[in-house]
Each structure stands twice: as structure tokens, then as C-alpha cells.
Amino acid sequence: MSEASVREWFERYDALAAARDYEGMADLALFPLNEVTDDGKGNGSAVQLDRAAYLAQMEQVMGGGGDVSFDTTRTPHFLSEDLVFVITDGTMTYDGNTQPIRYGDLLVKVAGDWKFQSMVQGGWG
């Protein structure tokens, strides 16, 4: 179990996100991708996205331009050598506005490489 390989994976993903390289981000996913969230009122939801839906969502959420930066701490929790759930805590700054963030990602090792398969974050419902 290599925390270093998980941290390296996130460095690649974060660089792709900063560059708004949605295709590159999608290349790091294992589709169908699970998204789990809630609306803060006791209503949880889970959906599955294919690659096209993921790309459309990233364009909508991140495609508006403006400066985006993240300051995060990631804590991997290995379920096995090939499954790791990573909790991310930190802040996101978008056009000068900073807000706290907390989310989790399930990474699955496929043919020796990490792929993200589930994203869990409150408040998107």
C-alpha cells in the first residue's frame, strides 16, 4: 500500500484540473463514475455518470474561467492494496473568494494505475 502513489495521482489530477483539461481528468476515472451527495436537508442522492456526462459536468462547474486554487490535506484510508478511500479537507479559492471544502474519493487500482470511481461531497443536491 503506497501512500506516495496516491499522492502522486492527486498531484496529476490537480494539475489537470488547474489546466481545465477535462479529457485528461476523465482519463483518470473508472466509468461509470458514482457521485454521492446530499442537499443539507436530509436528502441524499447517488447518480452514475458516463464519460460524456462527466465531461459536460466539469465544463459546467469549472468552465467559467477565473482563477481557482486549492489548499488541501488528503488522508488515504486503504481498504486493500487496490482500494483506497481518500478524505480531502481544505479550502478552495475562486476569484478571490475562499470557502472550506471536504470530500471523499474512492480510488481503484486498474492494471497497476489508480482510477477514481466514486466522488462523495455534501451540498451538491
N, C-alpha and C positions, 0 to 999 in steps of 0.2 A: 504494500500500500504506500503510494508515494504522494505525499502532500505537495512535493515540488512539481510533479506533473500536473496536478490540479491547478496550482497557482500559475504555472506556465500557460495552461489552457485559458484561464481567465485573462491573463495578460494579452493573449492573441485576440480573444473575444472583445475585450475592452478597446483595443486598438482598432478593430474593425468597426465597432460601434461609434467611436470617436470620428472615424473617417466616413461614417454613414454608408459603409459597404454592406448593404443588406444581403446581397448574394453570398458574400463571404461569411456573414453571420449564419445564414441558412445552411451553409456547407458544414457548420459545426453542430447541426441539430440531427436528431434521430426522429423522423416523422413517422406517424402522426405525432405531433407535439401536444402535450397536455398543458393546459393553463387552468389554474385553480385560483379563485379569488372570492371576495365577499363584498357586500355593499355597505358594511358597517352597521347594518340594521338587523343582523341575524340571518341574512340570506346569502348562503354560499352558492357558488356555481363552479362548474368544470366544463370545459369545452376542449375539443381536439381540433388542431389546425393542420392543414396540409401545407406544403411549401408555399404555394401561391397565396394562401390566406395569411401566412406568417409574413411574407414579403409585403403584402398590402398593409398589414397592421403596422409593421415597422415604418413604412413610408408615412403612414398617417400620424403615428406617435412621434417619430423623430425627424420627419422630413421637412419641418417648418423652418429650418435654418436656425440661426442664433448659436451662441456659444454654450456648450454643455460640458460640464466637468463633474467628475465623481471623486469622492474621498471615501474609500471603503475598507472594511476589515472583513475578511472571509474566513469562516470556520468550517472546515470539512469534517463530516461525520461519516466515516466509512462503514457501509453495511456489509461489504465484502471487498475483495480486491478489485472488482469490476463495477461496483455500485457505490456512489458517494452522494450524500445529500449535503449541500453547501449552503450555510446561512450567511447572508451578506447584510452587514449593518454599516450605515454611513450616512453621507449626505450627497445630494445632487444639486448642482448649481446650474440654473438655466437662465441666461440673460441677466445675471446678477442676483437672481432670487434663489436662496438656498432653502432646501427642505430635507428633513430626515427621510431615509429610506430603510426598509427592511424587507428582505425577500429570501426565498429559498429556491435552489435549483437542484434537480436530480440529474446527475451525470451518469452515463452508462458507457462502459468501455466496449467498443466495437472494433474488431480487428486491430487491437492494440492502441486505438485512439479514443479519447474521450469525446462523447457527444452529449449535448443536453437534450433531455427528453421531457422533463416536466418543469414548469415555472410556477411558483406559488408566491402570490403577493396580495395582501389585503387592500381593499379600497378601490378596485377597478370595476366592481359590479355595478 
